[in-house]
Amino acid sequence: MATTATTVRRVAVTLPAVPLGAENPLPALSPLDELHQVDAGDRDRLPADMARQIGYAPLRSVLPVRLRDGYGRDRAPAALDAIAIENDLIRATVLPGLGGRLYSLVHKPTGRELLYRNPVFQPANFALADAWFSGGVEWNLGATGHCAHTCAPLHAARVPAPDGGEMLRLWEWERLRDLPFQIDMWLPAGSEFLYVGIRVRNPHDRTVPAYWWSNMAVPETEHTRVLAPADAAYHFDYTRALSRVPVPAPHGEGGTDITYTTRSLHAADYFFDIEGDDRRWITALDADGHGLVQTSTDVLRGRKLFLWGSGRGGQRWQEWLTEPGTGGYLEIQAGLARTQLEHIPMPADSDFSWLEAYGPLAADPARVHGDDWTAARAEAAERLEAVLPRATVDAAYAAWLEHADTEPKDVLATGSGWGALESERSHADLPGTPFPAATLGEAQKPWLELLLAGVFPRPAADTPPGPALVAPQWRDLLESASTYPGNEWFLDYYLGISQWAAGDRAQAVRSWERSAGARPSPWALRALAVAEAAAGQPQQSAERYLAAYACLREQQPAAAAQPGPSQDEDRAVQRALLLEAVPALIAAGRPGDAERLLDEPAAGGTAPLTGGRIQLLRAQAALAGGDAARARAIFDEGFTVENLREGDEALSDTWYAIAERLLAGDAPIDDAIRARARATHPLPAAYDFRMRPENQETTPTA
C-alpha cells in the first residue's frame, strides 16, 4: 500500500471561545509574581550545577512584554485559524495565532486523540504575561513559567521536509530574552510520529539565559500512569520547597504512587532525575496500556510530571480552565534543564537545537501497571525502542539540520513586527527565519524612527503611550536620543522604564520625576506610584496614584459618550489604573478614597466600571473601612474574578477575614476566632482556588 508524505494546509478550529481582549496599556513595572521560586536555604542541599542555574538570571518583570488581561469568561462559538499537518496515520492541528500550540494529535487508524484537546478556548492567568489556556502542547521559551507569547501569533510557512514532503515552520522573536526561535513539524511517510525540530539562537555578543520546556497536556483518568526512565524525582509544590524523592512512592514503601495522578491530594511538580546517557522519554498510558509518548535527542534533558491533585482547589482549577464534566488532564513535559526553576547560560553567537517526536505507544498493561516499577518503565522503554528506535530519532535530527536554514516561501500566518525591528537594529544573520520589514506595524514605528534618525517622535494626541523597549541597546539609543521641543517628558518617561527594567531604580525615579515636572501625565505619575510602593512608602504611593487617576480623568474627553474604539481604550486605561490604585489606597489605610475611585463613572458613561476583580476590591475596601457585613453581602451576591492568578489566595483570604471580623465585632481577632471562622463560615466551592497543601480543603469537589 502506497503511503504519502506530510501535507500542510490551512484549516479552522471552531469551538466556544473567549476574545483575548486588548493588552494592558500600563507597562508591567511590578515585580514578577512567579510561584516557581526556591528558598535560598534549600539550594544548599541541591547539586551544585542545579543550584547555580536556579540562581542564574531570574526575571525582574515581564518588560518589555505587555500583560494580556483584557479577557472575560463569556464564551461564544468562534473559528480559530489553524494549520493541519497530515499523513496516512497521524493528523496534527496547530494554532499559529496562539503561540503555535499543537492543539490536537490524532492517530487516524484508531481515531484516538493522543493529547488533551480542550473543548473551549478559555484564557486564564497562568502565563508570564497573564493569558494562557490549557490543552495540547505548548512551546515555552523565555523564563520560568508559561511563555509570554503563549497567546500571541507566530510566523508560519510551508518549507520542504527532509523526506521530500512538506514541513510546517513556526518562528518568532522571543522578547523577554531577545532570542529568535523556530519550530519545524513534519510527518515522514508511513510514520506514526510527529517530528518537531527546534532551534533557539543567541545572535548577541553576550551570554544569554536560555529556558525551554515543551508542555504536553494528556487526558487524566484514575487508571492513567505516567512513566519515565528514572527512579527519583525533584518534588516541588506551592510551598516553594524543592527536594529529591524516590519514584514512584516519594514517601516510602506503602505511600501514594504519584505516577497515578488521581491518587495524590495536592498539586505538585515532579522533575524526573534521568541519569547518565539513558534515553530521554516520557509517556502517559491508560488502563489498556495505550497513550502518548514523547522522546527526543539528548539535548532536551529534563522530563516532568505535573498533577492537579484531587483536592478541592485543584479540581476547581481544572473546571475553571475548561468545561465542568468534560474530563481532567495532567501534564507531562520535556525541557533543557532538570527542573523548570533553572536557566542555562547560552554563549554568544550560538544556538541550541534538538529533535522531539510525538506519537502513540501501546504496551502490555499488566507490566506497565504492575507493582514492579523497574519492570513497568522497562516495558515502556522496550516498546518505544521497537516502534521508534533511538538511532532513528538521531538520524532524523541530522537530516533536519540540513533543512533548518531553508528559506520559507509559502507564508501561512504572520507574527509580530518585533523581530523585524530587531533584525533592522542588529543585522543578525538568521537564515530560515526571515523577519521582513513588511511586518513592522504601528507599535514598532516610533522605535524605528529612533533607530534610523536618533529622534524620539512626538506622542499621538490623546492616546496612551505605546509599548516600551528595555534591552540595553535600546536604552543606549534612548539616552543619546534627541527629541522635539516640548516632547522631553515623553522621552524621559520611556527612559525611566528602561532604567527600571535594568534594576537602576534611582535613575528611573529621576527620569519619571523630570517627566512629571515637565508635563504631569498619568503615565509618569503612575510609574512613580509603583516605585514608591516598591520602596516601602505606601502613603506616598497612594497620593501619587490619586494624582495619576485625577490626571487621567482630566485628560479623558467628557464628550466621548458614543461607544467605539476610543471609548473602549479610555475604559481600558481607567480600569488598569483603578486596579492598581485601589489596593495601594487600602494598603495605605485609605479605604474611603478607594471606594470613591471605585464609584467613579466609567469613561464616557454615568455608571462605574464593573467586573469580578472590581467586586473583590469593593469587598476588600468595605472590610478595610469597618463594614464587614457589606463586604460579606458582595460575596453572597456572587462574582467571578476573570483573571485570577495561579496561586492567588485573595478570594479565600478575604472571605475568612470577613468572617473573622463578623465574629469578633470590635474585639481583637485571635486564634480562637480564626478557628471558629473556618468552622462556621466554610469557603464556598466557587471561591476555592487554594493550592498550598497546608491551606487546601481535603474534600474533593463532587
C-alpha positions in Angstrom: 0.0 0.0 0.0 1.4 3.4 -1.0 2.0 6.0 1.7 2.1 9.7 1.4 4.4 12.2 3.0 3.3 15.2 5.0 0.8 17.7 3.7 0.4 21.1 5.3 -2.8 23.1 4.8 -4.9 25.8 6.4 -8.0 24.7 8.4 -10.2 26.2 11.1 -11.0 25.0 14.6 -14.5 26.1 15.7 -15.3 26.0 19.4 -16.7 28.1 22.2 -14.1 30.8 22.8 -13.5 34.0 24.8 -12.0 37.0 23.0 -8.5 37.8 24.3 -9.2 41.5 24.6 -6.7 44.3 24.5 -3.3 44.3 26.1 -2.9 46.2 29.4 -1.9 49.7 28.4 0.3 50.2 31.5 3.9 48.8 31.4 4.4 45.8 33.7 6.6 47.6 36.2 5.7 45.4 39.2 7.9 42.6 40.3 7.2 39.2 38.6 4.7 37.2 40.6 6.2 33.9 39.8 5.4 30.9 42.1 8.2 28.7 41.0 11.0 30.0 43.2 13.1 28.1 45.6 14.0 29.4 49.0 17.8 30.2 49.2 18.3 27.8 52.1 17.0 24.9 50.0 19.6 25.5 47.3 22.4 24.3 49.6 21.0 20.8 49.5 20.9 20.6 45.7 23.6 19.6 43.2 26.0 22.4 42.6 25.1 22.9 38.9 21.4 22.9 39.6 21.7 25.4 42.5 23.8 27.6 40.2 21.3 27.5 37.4 18.4 28.1 39.8 20.0 31.4 40.9 21.0 32.4 37.4 19.4 35.5 35.8 15.8 35.4 37.1 13.4 37.9 35.5 12.7 41.1 37.4 9.5 41.7 35.4 8.0 40.8 32.0 9.1 44.0 30.4 9.1 44.8 27.5 6.0 42.5 27.1 2.6 43.9 28.0 0.2 41.9 30.1 -2.8 40.3 28.3 -5.5 40.6 30.9 -8.5 42.0 28.9 -10.4 38.7 28.6 -13.5 37.6 30.4 -15.5 34.3 30.8 -18.4 34.8 28.3 -17.8 32.3 25.5 -19.3 32.2 22.1 -18.6 30.0 19.0 -15.6 31.2 17.1 -13.4 29.9 14.3 -9.7 29.9 15.2 -7.1 29.9 12.4 -5.3 26.5 12.3 -2.9 24.5 10.2 -3.2 20.8 9.7 -0.1 18.5 9.2 -1.2 15.1 8.0 -0.1 11.8 6.6 -1.9 8.5 6.3 -1.5 7.7 10.1 -1.4 11.0 12.0 -3.2 14.3 11.8 -1.7 17.2 13.8 -3.5 20.6 14.3 -1.6 23.7 15.1 -2.8 27.1 16.2 -0.3 29.7 14.8 -2.2 32.6 16.3 -1.9 31.2 19.8 1.8 30.6 20.3 1.9 27.8 17.7 0.1 25.5 20.2 -0.1 21.9 18.9 -3.8 21.7 19.6 -4.6 18.1 18.6 -2.7 14.9 17.6 -5.0 12.2 16.2 -4.0 8.6 15.5 -6.1 8.0 12.4 -6.2 4.2 12.3 -7.9 4.1 15.7 -9.3 7.6 15.9 -7.6 8.1 19.2 -6.8 11.7 20.3 -3.3 11.5 21.9 -3.5 14.9 23.6 -5.9 16.6 25.9 -7.9 18.6 23.4 -9.6 21.4 25.3 -13.3 21.7 24.1 -13.2 25.5 24.8 -10.7 28.4 24.4 -10.7 30.0 27.9 -7.8 32.2 28.8 -6.7 32.2 32.5 -3.9 34.0 34.4 -1.2 31.4 34.3 1.4 32.8 31.9 4.2 35.3 32.5 2.1 37.8 30.5 -1.2 36.6 32.1 -3.4 35.0 29.4 -2.8 31.2 29.0 -5.0 28.3 28.1 -4.8 24.6 28.8 -4.5 21.7 26.4 -2.3 20.4 23.6 1.5 21.0 23.5 2.8 24.4 24.4 6.3 25.6 23.5 7.8 27.5 26.4 10.8 29.7 25.8 12.0 32.7 27.9 11.9 32.2 31.6 10.4 30.0 34.3 6.7 29.8 33.7 4.3 29.7 30.8 5.8 31.7 28.0 4.9 35.4 27.3 3.9 34.6 23.7 1.6 31.7 24.5 -1.4 33.6 23.3 0.4 35.7 20.6 0.8 35.0 16.9 3.8 33.3 15.4 5.0 33.4 11.8 4.2 30.2 9.9 5.1 28.9 6.4 5.5 25.7 4.4 9.0 24.5 3.7 10.4 21.3 2.2 10.7 18.4 4.8 13.8 16.2 4.9 11.9 13.3 3.3 10.6 15.4 0.4 7.2 16.1 1.8 6.0 19.3 3.4 7.1 20.8 6.7 5.4 23.5 8.8 7.8 26.1 10.2 6.8 28.4 13.0 9.1 31.2 14.2 9.2 34.4 16.2 11.5 36.7 18.3 11.1 35.9 22.0 11.2 39.3 23.7 12.0 38.5 27.3 15.4 37.2 26.4 15.7 38.6 22.9 16.1 35.1 21.3 14.8 34.2 17.8 13.5 30.6 17.6 11.9 28.2 15.1 9.8 25.1 15.4 9.6 22.7 12.4 7.0 20.0 12.3 6.6 17.1 9.8 5.4 13.6 9.4 7.5 11.2 7.4 5.6 8.9 5.0 4.3 5.9 6.9 5.3 7.3 10.3 3.1 7.4 13.4 5.3 10.0 15.0 5.2 13.7 14.5 8.8 15.1 14.3 9.5 18.5 15.8 12.8 20.2 15.1 13.5 23.1 17.4 16.3 25.7 17.2 16.9 28.7 19.6 19.5 31.2 18.6 21.5 33.7 20.5 22.6 36.3 17.9 24.1 38.6 20.5 27.7 39.3 21.6 26.9 38.3 25.2 25.8 35.2 27.1 22.1 35.0 27.5 20.0 32.8 29.9 18.0 30.1 28.0 14.9 28.2 29.0 12.8 25.7 27.1 10.0 23.3 28.2 7.6 21.5 25.9 4.4 21.2 27.9 2.1 18.3 26.9 -1.5 18.0 28.3 -2.9 14.5 28.2 -6.2 13.1 29.4 -6.3 12.0 33.0 -8.3 9.0 34.4 -7.9 7.1 37.6 -6.0 4.4 35.6 -3.6 6.7 33.7 0.0 6.1 34.7 3.0 8.3 33.8 6.3 6.6 33.2 9.8 7.9 32.6 13.3 6.3 32.9 14.0 7.4 36.4 13.9 6.1 40.0 13.9 9.5 41.6 12.5 13.0 41.0 12.8 16.5 42.4 9.5 17.4 44.0 8.2 20.9 44.0 4.8 22.3 45.1 3.2 25.6 46.2 5.3 25.6 49.4 8.3 26.5 47.2 10.4 23.7 48.5 12.5 21.5 46.2 13.6 18.1 47.3 14.7 14.8 45.8 12.3 11.9 46.4 12.1 8.3 45.2 9.7 7.3 42.4 7.0 6.0 42.3 6.3 6.5 46.0 8.0 9.6 47.4 7.1 8.9 51.0 8.4 5.3 51.1 7.0 1.9 50.7 3.2 1.8 51.0 3.0 5.6 50.2 1.0 7.2 47.5 2.1 6.2 44.0 2.4 9.6 42.3 2.6 8.1 38.8 -1.2 7.6 39.1 -2.0 11.3 39.4 -5.6 11.0 40.8 -4.3 9.3 43.9 -2.5 12.5 45.1 -4.4 15.1 47.0 -2.2 18.2 46.3 -0.9 19.7 43.1 2.8 19.2 42.6 5.6 19.1 40.1 7.9 16.0 39.8 11.0 16.5 37.7 12.3 13.1 36.9 16.1 12.6 37.6 17.2 10.8 34.4 20.8 9.6 35.0 23.7 9.0 32.7 23.1 8.6 29.0 19.7 6.9 29.4 17.3 7.7 26.5 15.1 10.7 27.2 11.3 9.9 27.0 8.1 10.2 29.0 4.6 8.6 28.5 1.2 8.6 29.9 -0.7 5.2 29.4 -4.3 4.3 30.1 -5.7 1.1 31.7 -5.1 -0.7 28.4 -1.5 0.4 28.1 -2.3 3.0 25.3 -1.3 6.7 25.3 1.1 9.4 24.1 4.8 9.0 24.3 7.3 11.8 23.7 11.0 11.3 23.1 13.9 13.5 21.9 17.6 13.8 21.2 19.6 14.2 24.4 19.9 18.0 24.5 16.4 18.1 25.8 17.4 16.6 29.2 14.6 17.1 31.6 11.2 15.3 32.0 8.4 16.4 34.3 5.0 15.3 35.6 2.5 18.0 36.8 -0.6 16.8 38.6 -3.5 18.9 39.9 -4.4 16.6 42.8 -7.8 15.5 43.9 -8.2 18.3 46.5 -11.0 20.9 46.0 -8.7 23.7 44.9 -7.0 21.6 42.2 -10.3 20.3 40.9 -11.7 23.8 40.9 -8.8 25.0 38.7 -9.5 22.1 36.3 -13.1 23.2 35.9 -12.0 26.8 35.6 -9.8 26.1 32.6 -12.3 24.1 30.6 -15.9 22.9 30.9 -17.1 21.0 34.0 -17.8 17.4 33.3 -15.5 17.2 30.2 -12.7 15.3 32.0 -9.5 16.4 33.5 -5.9 16.4 32.3 -2.4 16.1 33.6 0.8 17.4 32.1 4.0 15.6 31.0 6.8 17.9 29.9 10.3 18.0 28.5 13.0 20.7 29.0 16.6 21.8 28.6 17.4 21.5 32.3 16.5 19.0 35.0 13.9 21.4 36.5 11.9 24.4 35.4 13.5 26.5 38.1 16.7 26.7 36.1 18.1 28.9 33.3 21.0 27.7 31.2 23.8 30.1 30.1 23.7 30.3 26.2 27.1 31.6 24.8 27.3 34.5 22.5 26.6 33.8 18.8 25.4 30.2 19.4 22.3 28.1 19.2 20.6 25.2 20.9 18.8 22.7 18.7 17.2 19.3 19.1 14.5 17.0 17.7 11.4 15.8 19.5 9.0 13.0 18.5 5.3 12.6 19.5 3.2 9.6 18.8 1.2 6.6 20.1 2.6 3.9 22.4 1.0 0.5 23.1 2.4 -1.5 25.9 1.5 -4.6 27.9 -1.0 -3.3 30.6 -0.1 -6.0 33.1 3.6 -4.9 33.1 3.1 -1.1 32.9 0.5 -1.2 35.7 2.3 -3.8 37.8 3.8 -3.2 41.2 7.4 -3.6 39.9 8.4 0.0 38.8 11.6 -1.2 37.1 9.6 -3.7 35.0 7.0 -1.1 34.2 9.4 1.5 32.9 11.4 -1.2 31.1 8.2 -2.3 29.2 7.6 1.2 28.1 11.2 1.7 27.0 11.3 -1.5 25.1 8.0 -0.8 23.2 9.3 2.7 22.4 12.5 1.3 21.0 10.6 -1.2 18.9 8.4 1.4 17.2 10.8 4.3 17.2 14.5 3.4 17.7 16.7 5.9 19.4 19.0 5.8 16.3 16.1 6.7 14.1 15.5 9.9 16.1 19.2 10.8 16.0 19.2 10.3 12.2 16.1 12.4 11.7 17.7 15.2 13.7 20.8 15.1 11.5 18.6 15.1 8.4 16.5 18.0 9.7 19.6 20.2 10.4 20.4 20.2 6.7 16.9 21.8 6.1 16.8 24.1 9.1 18.2 27.1 7.1 15.8 26.6 4.1 14.1 29.9 3.5 10.3 29.8 3.8 8.4 30.9 0.7 4.8 29.9 1.2 3.7 32.1 4.2 0.6 30.8 6.1 0.5 33.2 9.0 2.2 36.3 10.3 3.5 37.0 13.7 4.6 40.3 15.3 6.8 43.1 13.9 9.3 43.0 16.8 11.6 40.5 15.0 11.7 42.8 12.0 12.7 45.7 14.3 15.4 43.7 16.0 16.7 42.5 12.6 16.9 46.1 11.4 18.8 47.0 14.5 21.2 44.1 14.8 21.5 43.0 11.1 21.7 39.4 12.5 22.2 36.6 10.0 19.2 34.3 10.7 18.8 32.0 7.7 15.5 30.1 7.7 13.6 32.6 9.9 13.2 35.9 8.0 11.7 38.9 9.7 10.7 41.1 6.7 10.3 44.9 7.0 6.7 44.5 5.8 5.7 43.1 9.2 6.6 46.3 11.0 3.5 47.9 12.5 2.3 50.9 14.4 3.9 49.6 17.7 7.3 49.5 16.1 7.3 52.8 14.2 8.5 55.1 17.0 11.4 52.8 17.7 12.3 52.5 14.0 12.5 56.3 13.9 14.7 56.3 17.0 16.9 53.7 15.4 17.2 55.3 12.0 17.1 59.0 12.8 18.1 59.1 16.5 15.0 61.1 17.3 12.2 60.0 19.6 8.9 61.0 18.0 6.0 63.0 19.4 3.3 61.0 21.1 0.0 60.6 19.3 -2.6 63.0 20.7 -4.9 61.8 23.4 -3.7 58.2 23.2 -1.8 56.1 25.8 1.9 55.6 25.2 2.8 52.6 23.1 4.9 49.6 24.1 8.3 50.2 25.6 11.6 48.6 24.7 14.1 48.0 27.6 17.1 45.9 26.2 20.5 47.5 26.8 20.9 48.5 23.2 17.6 50.4 23.2 18.4 52.0 26.5 21.6 53.3 24.9 19.6 54.8 22.0 17.2 56.4 24.4 19.9 58.0 26.4 21.5 59.5 23.3 18.3 60.5 21.5 17.2 63.9 20.6 13.5 64.9 20.6 11.1 67.6 19.5 10.7 70.7 21.7 8.1 70.1 24.4 8.4 66.3 24.0 11.1 65.8 26.6 8.6 64.5 29.1 7.7 61.6 26.8 11.4 60.6 26.2 12.1 60.7 30.0 9.1 58.5 30.6 10.4 55.8 28.3 13.9 56.2 29.5 12.7 55.6 33.1 11.0 52.3 32.0 14.3 51.0 30.5 16.2 52.1 33.6 13.7 50.4 35.9 13.9 47.2 33.8 17.7 47.2 34.2 17.4 47.5 38.0 18.5 51.1 38.2 15.6 52.3 40.2 17.1 55.6 41.4 17.8 56.7 37.8 14.3 55.6 36.8 12.7 57.7 39.5 14.7 60.7 38.5 13.6 60.3 34.9 10.0 60.0 35.8 10.2 63.0 38.1 11.6 65.0 35.3 8.8 63.8 33.0 6.1 64.6 35.6 7.7 68.0 36.3 7.8 68.9 32.6 4.3 67.8 31.9 2.1 66.0 34.5 0.8 62.8 32.9 -1.0 59.8 34.4 1.8 57.6 33.0 4.8 59.1 34.8 2.7 59.7 38.0 1.6 56.0 38.0 5.2 54.9 37.4 6.3 56.9 40.4 3.5 55.4 42.5 4.8 51.9 41.6 8.3 53.0 42.6 7.2 54.4 45.9 5.2 51.2 46.7 8.3 49.1 45.9 10.4 51.4 48.2 8.0 50.8 51.1 6.3 54.2 51.0 2.6 53.3 51.0 1.4 56.8 51.8 3.4 58.5 49.1 2.4 55.8 46.6 -1.3 56.3 47.5 -1.0 60.1 46.9 0.7 59.5 43.7 -2.0 57.1 42.5 -4.7 59.6 43.3 -2.8 62.3 41.3 -2.4 59.9 38.4 -6.1 59.0 38.4 -7.1 62.6 38.6 -4.8 63.5 35.8 -6.2 60.6 33.7 -9.8 61.7 34.3 -9.0 65.3 33.3 -7.4 64.1 30.0 -10.3 61.8 29.1 -12.7 63.8 27.0 -16.1 64.1 28.7 -17.8 64.1 25.3 -16.7 60.6 24.4 -20.1 59.1 25.2 -20.5 57.2 22.0 -19.4 53.6 22.1 -16.5 52.8 19.9 -12.7 52.1 19.9 -11.8 55.4 21.6 -14.2 54.8 24.5 -13.0 51.2 24.8 -9.4 52.4 25.0 -10.3 55.1 27.6 -12.0 52.5 29.8 -9.2 50.0 29.4 -6.7 52.6 30.7 -9.1 53.7 33.5 -9.6 50.0 34.6 -5.9 49.2 34.5 -5.1 52.2 36.7 -8.0 51.6 39.0 -7.0 48.0 39.7 -3.6 49.2 40.8 -4.7 52.3 42.7 -7.4 50.7 44.9 -5.1 48.1 46.5 -2.5 50.8 47.1 -5.1 53.0 48.8 -6.3 50.2 51.0 -2.7 49.3 52.0 -2.2 53.0 53.0 -5.3 52.8 55.3 -7.4 55.0 53.0 -10.4 52.8 52.2 -12.7 55.8 51.7 -10.5 57.1 48.9 -10.5 53.6 47.4 -14.3 53.4 47.5 -14.5 56.9 45.9 -12.4 55.8 43.0 -14.5 52.6 42.6 -17.6 54.7 42.4 -16.2 57.0 39.6 -18.2 56.7 36.4 -16.6 54.8 33.5 -15.2 56.9 30.8 -17.9 58.2 28.5 -20.7 56.9 30.9 -22.5 57.5 34.1 -22.2 54.1 35.9 -19.0 52.8 37.5 -16.8 50.2 35.9 -17.9 46.6 36.7 -16.4 43.1 36.8 -15.4 40.5 39.2 -12.0 42.0 40.1 -13.7 45.3 40.9 -16.3 43.5 43.1 -13.5 41.8 45.0 -11.9 45.2 45.6 -15.2 46.6 46.7 -15.4 43.9 49.3 -11.9 44.5 50.5 -12.4 48.3 50.7 -15.6 47.8 52.7 -13.8 45.4 55.1 -11.0 47.8 55.5 -13.5 50.6 56.2 -15.1 48.6 59.0 -18.2 47.4 57.2 -17.7 43.6 57.2 -21.5 43.0 56.6 -21.4 44.9 53.3 -18.3 43.0 52.3 -19.9 39.7 53.0 -23.0 40.7 51.1 -20.8 41.3 48.0 -19.5 37.7 48.3 -23.0 36.3 48.9 -24.3 38.1 45.8 -21.6 36.3 43.8 -18.9 37.4 41.4 -16.2 35.9 39.3 -12.6 37.3 39.1 -12.0 36.7 35.4 -8.1 36.7 35.6 -7.5 35.1 39.0 -3.8 34.4 39.1 -2.5 30.8 39.7 -1.7 30.5 43.4 -3.6 33.7 44.3 -5.5 33.2 47.6 -7.1 36.7 47.7 -10.6 35.2 47.5 -10.2 32.8 50.4 -8.1 35.2 52.4 -10.7 37.9 52.1 -13.6 35.5 52.8 -12.1 34.4 56.1 -11.0 37.9 57.1 -14.6 39.0 56.7 -15.8 36.0 58.7 -13.3 36.7 61.5 -14.4 40.4 61.7 -18.1 39.4 61.8 -17.4 37.0 64.7 -15.1 39.3 66.6 -17.1 42.5 66.3 -14.9 45.3 67.6 -12.7 42.9 69.6 -9.3 41.8 68.6 -9.1 38.7 66.3 -7.2 35.8 68.0 -6.6 32.2 67.1 -9.8 31.1 68.6 -11.8 33.5 66.4 -9.8 32.3 63.4 -10.6 28.7 64.1 -14.3 29.5 64.6 -14.5 31.4 61.3 -13.2 28.4 59.4 -15.6 26.1 61.2 -18.7 28.3 60.9 -18.1 30.1 57.6 -16.9 27.4 55.2 -15.5 28.8 52.0 -17.9 28.2 49.1 -16.5 25.9 46.4 -16.9 28.7 43.8 -14.3 30.8 45.6 -11.9 27.9 46.5 -8.7 28.0 44.3 -6.3 27.2 47.1 -3.3 25.1 46.1 -0.9 25.1 49.1 -1.1 21.7 50.9 -1.4 23.3 54.3 -4.2 25.6 53.1 -6.3 23.2 51.0 -9.6 21.5 51.7 -9.4 17.8 51.8 -12.8 17.2 50.5 -12.7 16.8 46.7 -15.3 18.6 44.6 -18.2 16.4 43.7 
